[in-house]
Structures are given as C-alpha cells and as structure tokens.
Amino acid sequence: MAEEKDLIQAQKTFDTLCRALDNHNLKYRKNPERLTIDCGAQGDDLPMDVNISVDADVMLIILLSQLPFVVQEDKRIDVAVAVSAVNNLIVDGSFDYDLRSGRMVFRMTSSFLESSVGEDVFSYMLLCSFKTIDDFNDKFLMIAKGMLPLEKFLEDLNK
C-alpha cells in the first residue's frame, strides 16, 4: 500500500495528465479513484485505444495499448520474430506479445518517484506511442493474416 506522500504525488501526476490531454483537445474517460484514463486515436489503418494509469504503489505512469487483433496459432512464431525485431529498433516502449494467446500490447512507462512530471512527459508518451503503434500494428496484422511474408517484413525493416 502506498504511503500518503506517494498518494499525493500520484494525484498531482494524474491531474497533470488530465491537463495535458485537455490542452491537446483529446477526448478521454477518466477514473479519478483508480487514477486511470482511457483515450484513443484513429491510425492510418487501425484504431488505437490507450489506457494510462498512475500507480502510486510503484510510482510509475503506465501506458498500455491492446492491439485490436489476435494472432492465430499458425502465424504466432512469425509474429514473435517480427515483434522481437521491432523491439530491437524502437527507442522507447515495447510490444509485449503473448505467444500462447496471440495477444499483443504496446507498453510504455515513466517513473515519477521523487519527481514532478510535466505535461510534456505525457505529450511525449502519447505522441511517441501513437506513432510507434501506427507504424507497426498494420504490419503485424498483415503478417498474422499471411498477407506479408516475415522475410519481406524483416528485409524492409532493415532498410
């Protein structure tokens, strides 16, 4: 259980998150009791839903975006290789892929331990996440559907 000072810092961080979203004119749903928000954006190909939580127990801002498809069993190894290659290239965040279920989530975190987080941190997290997800979600889906051979994806990725 978080200490009182950590809860106060988490609440301040959550308030800053809401201000950042308001300043970007983003529509979102907030849950002040759980210190979470849900928002989204339409990418070039697929919608992107994002959940951001401010966790007072671990003093982290946690952004998660579940990709809107499940990889069928016969393509899971190919997608796992593609995810590994992408994660090796991106600077911030990662795609977390469950080989057993075929589900994938983009995750980015930032600590607010003993620090104040400004609106710019949230702007960066959102913009970087949306860009990264949009760059790769359709390609992962195409590999999963057999429309993009893994070899072609890896060749294009390394150009």
C-alpha positions as CSV (number, residue, x, y, z in Angstrom):
1,M,0.0,0.0,0.0
2,A,1.3,3.4,-1.0
3,E,2.2,6.0,1.7
4,E,0.3,9.2,2.0
5,K,3.0,11.3,0.3
6,D,3.1,8.8,-2.6
7,L,-0.7,9.1,-3.0
8,I,-0.5,12.9,-3.0
9,Q,2.3,12.7,-5.7
10,A,0.3,10.3,-7.7
11,Q,-2.8,12.5,-7.6
12,K,-0.7,15.5,-8.7
13,T,0.7,13.4,-11.6
14,F,-2.8,12.3,-12.6
15,D,-4.0,15.9,-12.6
16,T,-1.1,16.9,-14.8
17,L,-2.0,14.0,-17.2
18,C,-5.6,15.3,-17.4
19,R,-4.4,18.9,-18.1
20,A,-2.1,17.6,-20.9
21,L,-5.0,15.7,-22.5
22,D,-7.2,18.8,-22.2
23,N,-4.5,21.0,-23.7
24,H,-4.3,18.6,-26.7
25,N,-8.1,18.6,-27.0
26,L,-8.2,14.9,-26.7
27,K,-11.4,13.2,-25.6
28,Y,-10.9,10.7,-22.8
29,R,-12.6,8.9,-19.9
30,K,-11.1,9.3,-16.5
31,N,-11.5,7.3,-13.3
32,P,-10.1,9.6,-10.6
33,E,-10.5,6.9,-7.9
34,R,-8.3,4.5,-9.8
35,L,-6.1,7.3,-11.4
36,T,-6.7,5.9,-14.9
37,I,-7.7,7.3,-18.2
38,D,-8.8,5.7,-21.5
39,C,-8.4,7.5,-24.8
40,G,-7.7,6.7,-28.3
41,A,-6.9,7.8,-31.8
42,Q,-7.5,6.6,-35.3
43,G,-4.3,5.5,-37.0
44,D,-3.7,5.3,-40.7
45,D,-5.1,1.7,-40.8
46,L,-6.3,0.6,-37.3
47,P,-7.8,2.3,-34.3
48,M,-5.6,2.7,-31.2
49,D,-7.0,2.5,-27.7
50,V,-4.8,3.6,-24.9
51,N,-5.1,3.2,-21.1
52,I,-2.8,5.3,-18.9
53,S,-2.6,4.6,-15.2
54,V,-0.8,6.4,-12.4
55,D,0.3,3.7,-10.0
56,A,1.2,5.1,-6.5
57,D,2.4,1.7,-5.3
58,V,5.3,1.6,-7.8
59,M,5.4,5.3,-8.7
60,L,5.0,4.6,-12.4
61,I,3.0,6.0,-15.2
62,I,1.9,3.0,-17.3
63,L,0.6,3.4,-20.8
64,L,-0.9,0.3,-22.4
65,S,-2.5,-0.2,-25.8
66,Q,-4.0,-3.6,-26.6
67,L,-3.7,-4.2,-30.4
68,P,-7.2,-5.0,-31.8
69,F,-6.5,-8.5,-33.1
70,V,-5.4,-11.9,-32.0
71,V,-2.8,-13.8,-33.9
72,Q,-3.8,-17.3,-35.0
73,E,-1.6,-20.2,-33.9
74,D,-0.1,-20.9,-37.3
75,K,1.4,-17.4,-37.5
76,R,2.4,-16.8,-33.9
77,I,6.1,-17.7,-34.4
78,D,6.4,-15.3,-37.4
79,V,4.8,-12.5,-35.4
80,A,7.0,-13.2,-32.4
81,V,10.1,-12.8,-34.7
82,A,8.7,-9.6,-36.1
83,V,7.9,-8.2,-32.7
84,S,11.4,-9.1,-31.5
85,A,12.9,-7.3,-34.5
86,V,10.8,-4.2,-33.9
87,N,11.5,-4.0,-30.2
88,N,15.2,-4.1,-31.0
89,L,14.8,-1.0,-33.1
90,I,12.4,1.3,-31.2
91,V,13.8,3.7,-28.7
92,D,11.1,3.9,-26.1
93,G,8.3,1.5,-25.2
94,S,7.9,-2.1,-26.4
95,F,5.4,-4.5,-27.9
96,D,4.6,-7.2,-25.4
97,Y,3.5,-10.4,-27.1
98,D,2.0,-13.5,-25.5
99,L,2.9,-16.4,-27.7
100,R,0.3,-18.6,-26.0
101,S,-2.7,-16.4,-26.5
102,G,-1.6,-14.4,-29.7
103,R,-2.4,-11.1,-28.0
104,M,-0.2,-8.1,-28.2
105,V,0.1,-4.9,-26.1
106,F,2.2,-1.8,-26.6
107,R,3.7,-0.7,-23.3
108,M,5.5,2.5,-22.2
109,T,6.3,3.6,-18.7
110,S,7.8,6.6,-16.9
111,S,8.7,7.0,-13.3
112,F,7.5,9.8,-11.1
113,L,9.4,8.7,-8.0
114,E,10.6,11.7,-6.1
115,S,9.9,14.0,-9.1
116,S,7.3,16.2,-10.6
117,V,6.2,15.2,-14.1
118,G,5.3,18.0,-16.5
119,E,2.7,17.9,-19.2
120,D,5.4,17.4,-21.8
121,V,6.1,13.9,-20.5
122,F,2.5,12.9,-21.2
123,S,2.6,14.6,-24.6
124,Y,5.7,12.7,-25.5
125,M,4.3,9.4,-24.2
126,L,1.1,9.7,-26.2
127,L,2.7,11.0,-29.4
128,C,5.5,8.5,-29.3
129,S,3.2,5.7,-28.5
130,F,0.6,6.6,-31.2
131,K,3.4,6.9,-33.8
132,T,5.1,3.7,-32.9
133,I,1.8,1.7,-32.7
134,D,0.6,3.2,-36.0
135,D,3.9,2.4,-37.8
136,F,3.7,-1.3,-36.9
137,N,0.2,-2.5,-36.0
138,D,-0.9,-3.0,-39.6
139,K,2.3,-4.8,-40.5
140,F,1.9,-7.2,-37.5
141,L,-1.7,-7.8,-38.6
142,M,-0.6,-8.5,-42.2
143,I,2.0,-11.0,-41.1
144,A,-0.7,-12.6,-38.9
145,K,-3.1,-12.9,-41.8
146,G,-0.4,-14.3,-44.2
147,M,-0.5,-11.1,-46.4
148,L,3.1,-10.1,-45.6
149,P,5.8,-12.7,-45.5
150,L,8.1,-12.4,-42.5
151,E,11.1,-12.3,-44.7
152,K,9.8,-9.3,-46.6
153,F,8.9,-7.5,-43.4
154,L,12.4,-8.1,-42.0
155,E,14.1,-7.0,-45.3
156,D,12.0,-3.8,-45.3
157,L,12.7,-3.2,-41.6
158,N,16.4,-3.3,-42.1
159,K,16.5,-0.8,-45.0
